[in-house]
Amino acid sequence: MPTPRIQQGTAIFPADRDAELTIAASAKAASRALRAGARAPLFTLADASGQPVALEDLLRAGPVLLQFQRGAWCSFGEENATELASGYQEVVALGASVVAIAPPCKIASRNAVFPMRELRDVDMKVARAYGLAFELPASLRPRYEQLGYTPPSVRKTRDWLVPLPATYLLDRDGVVVLAFIDVDYRNHCGCGSIVTALKALQTRYAVRRRSFAISH
């Protein structure tokens, strides 16, 4: 749901108008995005050093946290990444791998190097597979380019795609147990919710192990 307009007297800030247009454009994509209970599409993406990272390999080691980001050009995305970085150790201590996924970006992060692996979603193939890509209105494209965003360079259509931020926690089978998708890119999933979901997942695993031990 769109957030209330920020007003000063009777004037609406231009930035808020841009946000409302983006929210409206991404709503349809959000309604079709991958949800809890679905099996996550597998993928292989390169990290910042060019090394391939396969989701299938990560799942063999345990739960996986995927954070789809807009990129370093977006200050709100950077805030989201910074918060995830602050809770990274706690998430990893609970047995999960953590990866951030974003389109290639020409702008370097304004923050220190993040502890999670950052994967480059060239042409937004993975974002599209997860239902997290939407076409940006033409009126906003110059502003996004000014901020440093570069849309996918290889497109079969003339779509001008932008990623929808999202956070997914996958269990070892690749099933989504936590899905946070908000059409307002200024919002994000707090680490507290992620930790709570991981602890619940650990409890579920423990119950399965006890049940298996009893039956055998």
DOMI-358748 format. One record per residue: residue number from 1; residue in three letters; x, y, z of N, C-alpha, C in turn. Coordinates in nm, 2 decimals. Layout:
residues N
<NUM; "ALA"; <X; Y; Z>; <X; Y; Z>; <X; Y; Z>>,
...
This chain:
residues 216
<1; "MET"; <0.08; -0.12; 0.00>; <0.00; 0.00; 0.00>; <0.09; 0.12; 0.00>>,
<2; "PRO"; <0.06; 0.22; -0.09>; <0.14; 0.34; -0.09>; <0.14; 0.41; 0.05>>,
<3; "THR"; <0.26; 0.47; 0.08>; <0.27; 0.54; 0.21>; <0.20; 0.68; 0.19>>,
<4; "PRO"; <0.16; 0.74; 0.30>; <0.10; 0.88; 0.29>; <0.19; 0.98; 0.23>>,
<5; "ARG"; <0.14; 1.07; 0.16>; <0.22; 1.17; 0.10>; <0.29; 1.26; 0.21>>,
<6; "ILE"; <0.41; 1.30; 0.18>; <0.48; 1.39; 0.27>; <0.45; 1.53; 0.23>>,
<7; "GLN"; <0.39; 1.61; 0.31>; <0.35; 1.74; 0.27>; <0.41; 1.85; 0.35>>,
<8; "GLN"; <0.44; 1.96; 0.28>; <0.48; 2.08; 0.35>; <0.38; 2.19; 0.31>>,
<9; "GLY"; <0.29; 2.22; 0.40>; <0.18; 2.31; 0.36>; <0.09; 2.23; 0.26>>,
<10; "THR"; <0.08; 2.27; 0.14>; <0.00; 2.20; 0.04>; <0.08; 2.14; -0.07>>,
<11; "ALA"; <0.21; 2.16; -0.06>; <0.30; 2.11; -0.16>; <0.35; 1.97; -0.13>>,
<12; "ILE"; <0.36; 1.89; -0.24>; <0.41; 1.75; -0.23>; <0.56; 1.75; -0.28>>,
<13; "PHE"; <0.65; 1.70; -0.21>; <0.79; 1.69; -0.25>; <0.80; 1.62; -0.38>>,
<14; "PRO"; <0.88; 1.66; -0.48>; <0.90; 1.59; -0.60>; <0.95; 1.45; -0.58>>,
<15; "ALA"; <1.04; 1.43; -0.48>; <1.09; 1.29; -0.45>; <0.97; 1.20; -0.41>>,
<16; "ASP"; <0.88; 1.25; -0.34>; <0.76; 1.17; -0.30>; <0.67; 1.14; -0.42>>,
<17; "ARG"; <0.66; 1.23; -0.51>; <0.58; 1.20; -0.63>; <0.65; 1.09; -0.71>>,
<18; "ASP"; <0.78; 1.10; -0.72>; <0.86; 0.99; -0.79>; <0.83; 0.85; -0.72>>,
<19; "ALA"; <0.84; 0.85; -0.59>; <0.82; 0.73; -0.52>; <0.68; 0.67; -0.54>>,
<20; "GLU"; <0.58; 0.76; -0.55>; <0.44; 0.71; -0.57>; <0.42; 0.65; -0.71>>,
<21; "LEU"; <0.49; 0.72; -0.81>; <0.48; 0.66; -0.94>; <0.55; 0.52; -0.95>>,
<22; "THR"; <0.67; 0.51; -0.88>; <0.74; 0.38; -0.88>; <0.66; 0.28; -0.81>>,
<23; "ILE"; <0.59; 0.31; -0.70>; <0.51; 0.22; -0.63>; <0.40; 0.17; -0.71>>,
<24; "ALA"; <0.33; 0.26; -0.78>; <0.22; 0.22; -0.87>; <0.26; 0.13; -0.98>>,
<25; "ALA"; <0.38; 0.16; -1.04>; <0.43; 0.08; -1.15>; <0.47; -0.06; -1.10>>,
<26; "SER"; <0.52; -0.08; -0.98>; <0.57; -0.21; -0.93>; <0.46; -0.29; -0.87>>,
<27; "ALA"; <0.34; -0.24; -0.85>; <0.24; -0.31; -0.78>; <0.20; -0.44; -0.85>>,
<28; "LYS"; <0.19; -0.44; -0.98>; <0.15; -0.56; -1.06>; <0.26; -0.67; -1.05>>,
<29; "ALA"; <0.39; -0.63; -1.05>; <0.49; -0.72; -1.04>; <0.49; -0.78; -0.90>>,
<30; "ALA"; <0.47; -0.70; -0.80>; <0.47; -0.75; -0.66>; <0.36; -0.86; -0.64>>,
<31; "SER"; <0.25; -0.84; -0.71>; <0.14; -0.94; -0.69>; <0.17; -1.07; -0.75>>,
<32; "ARG"; <0.27; -1.08; -0.84>; <0.31; -1.20; -0.91>; <0.44; -1.26; -0.86>>,
<33; "ALA"; <0.51; -1.19; -0.76>; <0.64; -1.23; -0.71>; <0.63; -1.36; -0.63>>,
<34; "LEU"; <0.74; -1.43; -0.63>; <0.75; -1.55; -0.55>; <0.71; -1.53; -0.41>>,
<35; "ARG"; <0.63; -1.63; -0.36>; <0.57; -1.61; -0.22>; <0.61; -1.73; -0.13>>,
<36; "ALA"; <0.59; -1.72; -0.01>; <0.62; -1.82; 0.09>; <0.54; -1.95; 0.05>>,
<37; "GLY"; <0.61; -2.06; 0.06>; <0.56; -2.19; 0.02>; <0.60; -2.24; -0.12>>,
<38; "ALA"; <0.65; -2.14; -0.20>; <0.69; -2.18; -0.33>; <0.83; -2.23; -0.33>>,
<39; "ARG"; <0.87; -2.31; -0.43>; <1.01; -2.35; -0.45>; <1.08; -2.25; -0.53>>,
<40; "ALA"; <1.20; -2.20; -0.48>; <1.27; -2.10; -0.54>; <1.34; -2.15; -0.67>>,
<41; "PRO"; <1.34; -2.08; -0.78>; <1.41; -2.11; -0.90>; <1.56; -2.12; -0.87>>,
<42; "LEU"; <1.63; -2.22; -0.92>; <1.78; -2.23; -0.90>; <1.85; -2.14; -1.00>>,
<43; "PHE"; <1.97; -2.09; -0.96>; <2.04; -2.00; -1.05>; <2.19; -2.01; -1.01>>,
<44; "THR"; <2.27; -1.96; -1.10>; <2.41; -1.95; -1.08>; <2.45; -1.81; -1.13>>,
<45; "LEU"; <2.51; -1.73; -1.04>; <2.55; -1.59; -1.07>; <2.69; -1.57; -1.03>>,
<46; "ALA"; <2.76; -1.48; -1.09>; <2.90; -1.45; -1.05>; <2.90; -1.34; -0.94>>,
<47; "ASP"; <3.00; -1.36; -0.85>; <3.01; -1.26; -0.74>; <3.10; -1.14; -0.79>>,
<48; "ALA"; <3.14; -1.05; -0.70>; <3.21; -0.94; -0.74>; <3.35; -0.97; -0.80>>,
<49; "SER"; <3.40; -1.09; -0.76>; <3.53; -1.13; -0.81>; <3.52; -1.21; -0.93>>,
<50; "GLY"; <3.40; -1.24; -0.98>; <3.38; -1.32; -1.10>; <3.36; -1.46; -1.08>>,
<51; "GLN"; <3.36; -1.51; -0.95>; <3.35; -1.65; -0.92>; <3.20; -1.69; -0.92>>,
<52; "PRO"; <3.17; -1.80; -0.99>; <3.03; -1.84; -0.99>; <2.98; -1.89; -0.86>>,
<53; "VAL"; <2.86; -1.85; -0.83>; <2.79; -1.90; -0.70>; <2.66; -1.96; -0.74>>,
<54; "ALA"; <2.64; -2.09; -0.71>; <2.52; -2.16; -0.74>; <2.43; -2.18; -0.62>>,
<55; "LEU"; <2.30; -2.14; -0.63>; <2.21; -2.16; -0.52>; <2.20; -2.30; -0.48>>,
<56; "GLU"; <2.21; -2.39; -0.57>; <2.20; -2.53; -0.54>; <2.31; -2.57; -0.44>>,
<57; "ASP"; <2.43; -2.52; -0.46>; <2.55; -2.55; -0.37>; <2.52; -2.49; -0.24>>,
<58; "LEU"; <2.47; -2.37; -0.23>; <2.45; -2.30; -0.10>; <2.35; -2.38; -0.02>>,
<59; "LEU"; <2.24; -2.43; -0.09>; <2.14; -2.50; -0.02>; <2.19; -2.63; 0.05>>,
<60; "ARG"; <2.29; -2.69; -0.01>; <2.35; -2.81; 0.04>; <2.41; -2.79; 0.18>>,
<61; "ALA"; <2.45; -2.66; 0.21>; <2.51; -2.63; 0.34>; <2.40; -2.58; 0.44>>,
<62; "GLY"; <2.28; -2.56; 0.40>; <2.17; -2.52; 0.49>; <2.08; -2.41; 0.43>>,
<63; "PRO"; <2.01; -2.34; 0.51>; <1.92; -2.24; 0.47>; <1.99; -2.12; 0.40>>,
<64; "VAL"; <1.92; -2.05; 0.31>; <1.99; -1.94; 0.24>; <1.90; -1.82; 0.24>>,
<65; "LEU"; <1.96; -1.71; 0.27>; <1.89; -1.58; 0.27>; <1.93; -1.50; 0.15>>,
<66; "LEU"; <1.83; -1.47; 0.07>; <1.85; -1.40; -0.06>; <1.79; -1.26; -0.04>>,
<67; "GLN"; <1.87; -1.16; -0.06>; <1.82; -1.02; -0.06>; <1.84; -0.96; -0.20>>,
<68; "PHE"; <1.73; -0.93; -0.26>; <1.73; -0.86; -0.39>; <1.73; -0.71; -0.37>>,
<69; "GLN"; <1.83; -0.65; -0.43>; <1.85; -0.50; -0.41>; <1.84; -0.43; -0.54>>,
<70; "ARG"; <1.82; -0.30; -0.52>; <1.82; -0.21; -0.64>; <1.96; -0.17; -0.69>>,
<71; "GLY"; <2.06; -0.17; -0.60>; <2.20; -0.14; -0.63>; <2.25; -0.02; -0.56>>,
<72; "ALA"; <2.38; 0.00; -0.57>; <2.45; 0.11; -0.49>; <2.40; 0.25; -0.53>>,
<73; "TRP"; <2.34; 0.26; -0.65>; <2.29; 0.39; -0.69>; <2.17; 0.44; -0.61>>,
<74; "CYS"; <2.11; 0.35; -0.54>; <1.99; 0.38; -0.46>; <2.02; 0.39; -0.31>>,
<75; "SER"; <2.01; 0.51; -0.25>; <2.04; 0.53; -0.11>; <1.96; 0.44; -0.02>>,
<76; "PHE"; <1.83; 0.42; -0.05>; <1.75; 0.33; 0.03>; <1.80; 0.19; 0.02>>,
<77; "GLY"; <1.84; 0.14; -0.09>; <1.90; 0.01; -0.10>; <2.03; 0.00; -0.02>>,
<78; "GLU"; <2.11; 0.10; -0.02>; <2.23; 0.10; 0.06>; <2.20; 0.09; 0.21>>,
<79; "GLU"; <2.09; 0.16; 0.25>; <2.05; 0.15; 0.39>; <2.01; 0.01; 0.43>>,
<80; "ASN"; <1.94; -0.06; 0.33>; <1.89; -0.19; 0.35>; <2.01; -0.29; 0.36>>,
<81; "ALA"; <2.11; -0.27; 0.27>; <2.23; -0.35; 0.28>; <2.31; -0.33; 0.41>>,
<82; "THR"; <2.31; -0.21; 0.45>; <2.39; -0.18; 0.58>; <2.32; -0.25; 0.69>>,
<83; "GLU"; <2.19; -0.25; 0.70>; <2.12; -0.31; 0.81>; <2.14; -0.46; 0.81>>,
<84; "LEU"; <2.13; -0.52; 0.69>; <2.16; -0.66; 0.67>; <2.30; -0.70; 0.72>>,
<85; "ALA"; <2.40; -0.61; 0.68>; <2.54; -0.63; 0.72>; <2.55; -0.63; 0.87>>,
<86; "SER"; <2.47; -0.55; 0.94>; <2.48; -0.53; 1.09>; <2.43; -0.66; 1.16>>,
<87; "GLY"; <2.34; -0.73; 1.09>; <2.29; -0.86; 1.15>; <2.35; -0.98; 1.09>>,
<88; "TYR"; <2.45; -0.96; 1.00>; <2.50; -1.07; 0.92>; <2.56; -1.19; 1.01>>,
<89; "GLN"; <2.63; -1.15; 1.11>; <2.69; -1.25; 1.20>; <2.59; -1.34; 1.27>>,
<90; "GLU"; <2.48; -1.27; 1.32>; <2.38; -1.35; 1.39>; <2.31; -1.44; 1.29>>,
<91; "VAL"; <2.28; -1.40; 1.17>; <2.22; -1.48; 1.07>; <2.30; -1.60; 1.04>>,
<92; "VAL"; <2.43; -1.58; 1.01>; <2.52; -1.69; 0.98>; <2.54; -1.78; 1.10>>,
<93; "ALA"; <2.54; -1.73; 1.22>; <2.55; -1.82; 1.34>; <2.43; -1.91; 1.35>>,
<94; "LEU"; <2.32; -1.88; 1.29>; <2.20; -1.96; 1.29>; <2.20; -2.06; 1.17>>,
<95; "GLY"; <2.31; -2.07; 1.10>; <2.33; -2.17; 1.00>; <2.29; -2.13; 0.86>>,
<96; "ALA"; <2.27; -2.00; 0.83>; <2.22; -1.96; 0.70>; <2.34; -1.90; 0.62>>,
<97; "SER"; <2.33; -1.92; 0.49>; <2.42; -1.84; 0.39>; <2.34; -1.72; 0.36>>,
<98; "VAL"; <2.42; -1.61; 0.33>; <2.36; -1.48; 0.30>; <2.42; -1.43; 0.17>>,
<99; "VAL"; <2.33; -1.40; 0.07>; <2.38; -1.33; -0.05>; <2.29; -1.22; -0.09>>,
<100; "ALA"; <2.35; -1.11; -0.14>; <2.28; -1.00; -0.20>; <2.28; -1.01; -0.35>>,
<101; "ILE"; <2.17; -0.98; -0.41>; <2.16; -0.99; -0.56>; <2.11; -0.85; -0.62>>,
<102; "ALA"; <2.19; -0.80; -0.71>; <2.15; -0.68; -0.78>; <2.20; -0.67; -0.92>>,
<103; "PRO"; <2.14; -0.59; -1.00>; <2.20; -0.57; -1.14>; <2.34; -0.51; -1.13>>,
<104; "PRO"; <2.42; -0.53; -1.23>; <2.55; -0.46; -1.23>; <2.54; -0.31; -1.22>>,
<105; "CYS"; <2.62; -0.25; -1.14>; <2.61; -0.11; -1.12>; <2.75; -0.04; -1.13>>,
<106; "LYS"; <2.75; 0.07; -1.20>; <2.87; 0.14; -1.23>; <2.92; 0.23; -1.11>>,
<107; "ILE"; <2.82; 0.25; -1.01>; <2.85; 0.33; -0.90>; <2.90; 0.24; -0.78>>,
<108; "ALA"; <3.01; 0.27; -0.72>; <3.06; 0.20; -0.61>; <2.98; 0.23; -0.48>>,
<109; "SER"; <2.97; 0.13; -0.40>; <2.90; 0.15; -0.27>; <2.96; 0.26; -0.19>>,
<110; "ARG"; <2.88; 0.34; -0.12>; <2.93; 0.44; -0.04>; <2.97; 0.39; 0.10>>,
<111; "ASN"; <2.95; 0.27; 0.13>; <2.98; 0.21; 0.25>; <3.10; 0.12; 0.24>>,
<112; "ALA"; <3.15; 0.07; 0.36>; <3.26; -0.03; 0.36>; <3.21; -0.15; 0.29>>,
<113; "VAL"; <3.31; -0.24; 0.27>; <3.27; -0.37; 0.20>; <3.18; -0.45; 0.29>>,
<114; "PHE"; <3.07; -0.50; 0.23>; <2.97; -0.57; 0.31>; <3.02; -0.72; 0.33>>,
<115; "PRO"; <2.98; -0.78; 0.44>; <3.03; -0.92; 0.46>; <2.96; -1.02; 0.38>>,
<116; "MET"; <2.84; -1.00; 0.33>; <2.77; -1.10; 0.25>; <2.82; -1.09; 0.11>>,
<117; "ARG"; <2.81; -1.21; 0.04>; <2.85; -1.22; -0.10>; <2.75; -1.14; -0.18>>,
<118; "GLU"; <2.80; -1.06; -0.27>; <2.72; -0.98; -0.36>; <2.72; -1.03; -0.50>>,
<119; "LEU"; <2.61; -1.07; -0.55>; <2.60; -1.14; -0.68>; <2.54; -1.04; -0.79>>,
<120; "ARG"; <2.60; -1.05; -0.91>; <2.56; -0.96; -1.02>; <2.46; -1.03; -1.11>>,
<121; "ASP"; <2.34; -0.98; -1.10>; <2.23; -1.03; -1.18>; <2.22; -0.97; -1.32>>,
<122; "VAL"; <2.31; -1.01; -1.41>; <2.32; -0.96; -1.54>; <2.19; -0.98; -1.62>>,
<123; "ASP"; <2.14; -0.87; -1.68>; <2.01; -0.87; -1.75>; <1.89; -0.90; -1.66>>,
<124; "MET"; <1.92; -0.90; -1.53>; <1.81; -0.92; -1.43>; <1.74; -1.06; -1.46>>,
<125; "LYS"; <1.81; -1.16; -1.50>; <1.76; -1.29; -1.53>; <1.69; -1.35; -1.40>>,
<126; "VAL"; <1.76; -1.34; -1.29>; <1.71; -1.40; -1.17>; <1.60; -1.32; -1.11>>,
<127; "ALA"; <1.61; -1.19; -1.12>; <1.50; -1.11; -1.07>; <1.37; -1.13; -1.15>>,
<128; "ARG"; <1.39; -1.15; -1.28>; <1.27; -1.18; -1.36>; <1.21; -1.32; -1.33>>,
<129; "ALA"; <1.30; -1.42; -1.30>; <1.26; -1.55; -1.26>; <1.18; -1.55; -1.13>>,
<130; "TYR"; <1.21; -1.46; -1.04>; <1.14; -1.45; -0.91>; <1.03; -1.36; -0.92>>,
<131; "GLY"; <1.00; -1.30; -1.03>; <0.89; -1.21; -1.05>; <0.91; -1.07; -0.99>>,
<132; "LEU"; <1.04; -1.03; -0.99>; <1.08; -0.91; -0.92>; <1.13; -0.80; -1.02>>,
<133; "ALA"; <1.08; -0.80; -1.14>; <1.12; -0.70; -1.24>; <0.99; -0.63; -1.29>>,
<134; "PHE"; <1.00; -0.50; -1.30>; <0.89; -0.42; -1.35>; <0.94; -0.31; -1.44>>,
<135; "GLU"; <0.85; -0.26; -1.53>; <0.89; -0.16; -1.62>; <0.87; -0.02; -1.56>>,
<136; "LEU"; <0.97; 0.06; -1.56>; <0.96; 0.19; -1.50>; <0.90; 0.29; -1.59>>,
<137; "PRO"; <0.81; 0.38; -1.54>; <0.74; 0.48; -1.63>; <0.84; 0.56; -1.70>>,
<138; "ALA"; <0.82; 0.60; -1.82>; <0.91; 0.68; -1.90>; <0.95; 0.81; -1.84>>,
<139; "SER"; <0.86; 0.87; -1.76>; <0.88; 1.00; -1.70>; <0.99; 0.99; -1.59>>,
<140; "LEU"; <1.01; 0.87; -1.53>; <1.11; 0.86; -1.43>; <1.25; 0.81; -1.48>>,
<141; "ARG"; <1.26; 0.77; -1.60>; <1.38; 0.71; -1.65>; <1.50; 0.81; -1.65>>,
<142; "PRO"; <1.48; 0.94; -1.69>; <1.59; 1.03; -1.68>; <1.65; 1.05; -1.54>>,
<143; "ARG"; <1.55; 1.05; -1.44>; <1.59; 1.07; -1.30>; <1.67; 0.95; -1.25>>,
<144; "TYR"; <1.63; 0.83; -1.29>; <1.70; 0.71; -1.25>; <1.84; 0.70; -1.32>>,
<145; "GLU"; <1.85; 0.74; -1.44>; <1.98; 0.74; -1.51>; <2.07; 0.85; -1.44>>,
<146; "GLN"; <2.01; 0.96; -1.40>; <2.09; 1.06; -1.33>; <2.15; 1.01; -1.20>>,
<147; "LEU"; <2.07; 0.92; -1.13>; <2.12; 0.86; -1.01>; <2.23; 0.76; -1.03>>,
<148; "GLY"; <2.24; 0.71; -1.16>; <2.34; 0.61; -1.19>; <2.29; 0.47; -1.22>>,
<149; "TYR"; <2.15; 0.46; -1.23>; <2.10; 0.33; -1.27>; <2.11; 0.30; -1.42>>,
<150; "THR"; <2.15; 0.18; -1.45>; <2.16; 0.14; -1.59>; <2.07; 0.02; -1.62>>,
<151; "PRO"; <1.97; 0.03; -1.70>; <1.88; -0.08; -1.72>; <1.95; -0.20; -1.80>>,
<152; "PRO"; <1.89; -0.32; -1.79>; <1.95; -0.43; -1.87>; <1.99; -0.39; -2.01>>,
<153; "SER"; <2.11; -0.42; -2.05>; <2.15; -0.38; -2.19>; <2.10; -0.47; -2.30>>,
<154; "VAL"; <2.07; -0.60; -2.26>; <2.02; -0.69; -2.36>; <1.88; -0.72; -2.33>>,
<155; "ARG"; <1.79; -0.67; -2.42>; <1.65; -0.69; -2.40>; <1.58; -0.73; -2.53>>,
<156; "LYS"; <1.49; -0.83; -2.52>; <1.42; -0.88; -2.64>; <1.31; -0.78; -2.67>>,
<157; "THR"; <1.26; -0.71; -2.57>; <1.16; -0.61; -2.59>; <1.22; -0.47; -2.55>>,
<158; "ARG"; <1.13; -0.37; -2.56>; <1.18; -0.24; -2.53>; <1.15; -0.20; -2.38>>,
<159; "ASP"; <1.13; -0.30; -2.30>; <1.10; -0.28; -2.16>; <1.22; -0.21; -2.09>>,
<160; "TRP"; <1.19; -0.12; -2.00>; <1.29; -0.05; -1.92>; <1.28; -0.10; -1.78>>,
<161; "LEU"; <1.35; -0.21; -1.75>; <1.32; -0.29; -1.63>; <1.40; -0.24; -1.51>>,
<162; "VAL"; <1.34; -0.24; -1.39>; <1.40; -0.21; -1.26>; <1.36; -0.32; -1.16>>,
<163; "PRO"; <1.46; -0.36; -1.07>; <1.43; -0.46; -0.98>; <1.34; -0.42; -0.86>>,
<164; "LEU"; <1.26; -0.51; -0.82>; <1.17; -0.48; -0.70>; <1.25; -0.54; -0.58>>,
<165; "PRO"; <1.28; -0.46; -0.48>; <1.35; -0.52; -0.37>; <1.27; -0.63; -0.29>>,
<166; "ALA"; <1.34; -0.73; -0.25>; <1.27; -0.84; -0.18>; <1.37; -0.92; -0.09>>,
<167; "THR"; <1.32; -0.98; 0.01>; <1.41; -1.07; 0.09>; <1.34; -1.20; 0.10>>,
<168; "TYR"; <1.42; -1.31; 0.08>; <1.36; -1.44; 0.08>; <1.45; -1.53; 0.17>>,
<169; "LEU"; <1.39; -1.61; 0.26>; <1.46; -1.71; 0.34>; <1.42; -1.84; 0.28>>,
<170; "LEU"; <1.51; -1.92; 0.24>; <1.48; -2.06; 0.18>; <1.53; -2.16; 0.28>>,
<171; "ASP"; <1.45; -2.27; 0.29>; <1.49; -2.38; 0.37>; <1.59; -2.47; 0.29>>,
<172; "ARG"; <1.64; -2.58; 0.35>; <1.74; -2.66; 0.28>; <1.68; -2.72; 0.15>>,
<173; "ASP"; <1.55; -2.73; 0.14>; <1.49; -2.79; 0.02>; <1.47; -2.68; -0.09>>,
<174; "GLY"; <1.50; -2.56; -0.06>; <1.48; -2.45; -0.15>; <1.34; -2.39; -0.15>>,
<175; "VAL"; <1.26; -2.42; -0.05>; <1.13; -2.37; -0.03>; <1.13; -2.24; 0.04>>,
<176; "VAL"; <1.06; -2.14; 0.00>; <1.05; -2.01; 0.06>; <0.97; -2.02; 0.19>>,
<177; "VAL"; <1.04; -1.99; 0.31>; <0.97; -1.99; 0.44>; <0.95; -1.85; 0.49>>,
<178; "LEU"; <1.02; -1.75; 0.43>; <0.99; -1.61; 0.46>; <1.01; -1.53; 0.33>>,
<179; "ALA"; <0.90; -1.45; 0.30>; <0.91; -1.37; 0.18>; <0.87; -1.23; 0.22>>,
<180; "PHE"; <0.95; -1.13; 0.20>; <0.92; -0.99; 0.22>; <0.93; -0.91; 0.09>>,
<181; "ILE"; <0.82; -0.87; 0.04>; <0.81; -0.79; -0.08>; <0.73; -0.67; -0.06>>,
<182; "ASP"; <0.78; -0.55; -0.07>; <0.71; -0.43; -0.05>; <0.73; -0.34; -0.17>>,
<183; "VAL"; <0.61; -0.30; -0.22>; <0.62; -0.21; -0.34>; <0.69; -0.08; -0.31>>,
<184; "ASP"; <0.69; -0.04; -0.18>; <0.76; 0.08; -0.15>; <0.90; 0.05; -0.12>>,
<185; "TYR"; <0.99; 0.08; -0.21>; <1.13; 0.05; -0.20>; <1.20; 0.11; -0.08>>,
<186; "ARG"; <1.14; 0.21; -0.01>; <1.19; 0.27; 0.11>; <1.18; 0.18; 0.23>>,
<187; "ASN"; <1.10; 0.08; 0.22>; <1.08; -0.02; 0.33>; <1.17; -0.14; 0.31>>,
<188; "HIS"; <1.20; -0.21; 0.42>; <1.28; -0.33; 0.40>; <1.25; -0.42; 0.52>>,
<189; "CYS"; <1.29; -0.55; 0.50>; <1.28; -0.65; 0.61>; <1.38; -0.63; 0.72>>,
<190; "GLY"; <1.34; -0.62; 0.84>; <1.43; -0.60; 0.95>; <1.50; -0.74; 0.98>>,
<191; "CYS"; <1.62; -0.73; 1.04>; <1.69; -0.85; 1.08>; <1.62; -0.93; 1.18>>,
<192; "GLY"; <1.54; -0.86; 1.27>; <1.47; -0.93; 1.37>; <1.38; -1.03; 1.31>>,
<193; "SER"; <1.31; -1.00; 1.21>; <1.21; -1.09; 1.14>; <1.29; -1.21; 1.08>>,
<194; "ILE"; <1.41; -1.18; 1.03>; <1.49; -1.29; 0.97>; <1.54; -1.38; 1.07>>,
<195; "VAL"; <1.58; -1.33; 1.18>; <1.63; -1.41; 1.29>; <1.52; -1.50; 1.35>>,
<196; "THR"; <1.40; -1.44; 1.37>; <1.29; -1.51; 1.42>; <1.25; -1.63; 1.33>>,
<197; "ALA"; <1.25; -1.60; 1.20>; <1.22; -1.71; 1.10>; <1.32; -1.82; 1.10>>,
<198; "LEU"; <1.45; -1.78; 1.12>; <1.56; -1.88; 1.12>; <1.55; -1.97; 1.25>>,
<199; "LYS"; <1.52; -1.91; 1.36>; <1.50; -1.99; 1.48>; <1.39; -2.08; 1.47>>,
<200; "ALA"; <1.28; -2.04; 1.41>; <1.16; -2.13; 1.39>; <1.20; -2.24; 1.30>>,
<201; "LEU"; <1.28; -2.21; 1.20>; <1.33; -2.32; 1.11>; <1.42; -2.42; 1.18>>,
<202; "GLN"; <1.50; -2.37; 1.27>; <1.59; -2.46; 1.35>; <1.50; -2.55; 1.43>>,
<203; "THR"; <1.40; -2.50; 1.49>; <1.31; -2.58; 1.57>; <1.24; -2.68; 1.49>>,
<204; "ARG"; <1.20; -2.65; 1.37>; <1.14; -2.75; 1.28>; <1.23; -2.86; 1.24>>,
<205; "TYR"; <1.36; -2.82; 1.22>; <1.46; -2.92; 1.19>; <1.48; -3.02; 1.31>>,
<206; "ALA"; <1.48; -2.96; 1.43>; <1.51; -3.04; 1.55>; <1.39; -3.14; 1.57>>,
<207; "VAL"; <1.27; -3.10; 1.55>; <1.15; -3.18; 1.56>; <1.16; -3.30; 1.46>>,
<208; "ARG"; <1.21; -3.27; 1.33>; <1.22; -3.37; 1.23>; <1.32; -3.47; 1.27>>,
<209; "ARG"; <1.44; -3.42; 1.33>; <1.54; -3.52; 1.37>; <1.50; -3.61; 1.48>>,
<210; "ARG"; <1.42; -3.55; 1.58>; <1.37; -3.64; 1.69>; <1.27; -3.74; 1.63>>,
<211; "SER"; <1.18; -3.70; 1.54>; <1.09; -3.79; 1.49>; <1.15; -3.90; 1.41>>,
<212; "PHE"; <1.26; -3.86; 1.34>; <1.33; -3.97; 1.26>; <1.40; -4.06; 1.35>>,
<213; "ALA"; <1.46; -4.01; 1.46>; <1.53; -4.10; 1.55>; <1.43; -4.20; 1.62>>,
<214; "ILE"; <1.31; -4.15; 1.66>; <1.22; -4.23; 1.72>; <1.16; -4.34; 1.63>>,
<215; "SER"; <1.14; -4.30; 1.50>; <1.09; -4.40; 1.41>; <1.19; -4.50; 1.36>>,
<216; "HIS"; <1.32; -4.48; 1.39>; <1.42; -4.57; 1.35>; <1.49; -4.63; 1.47>>,
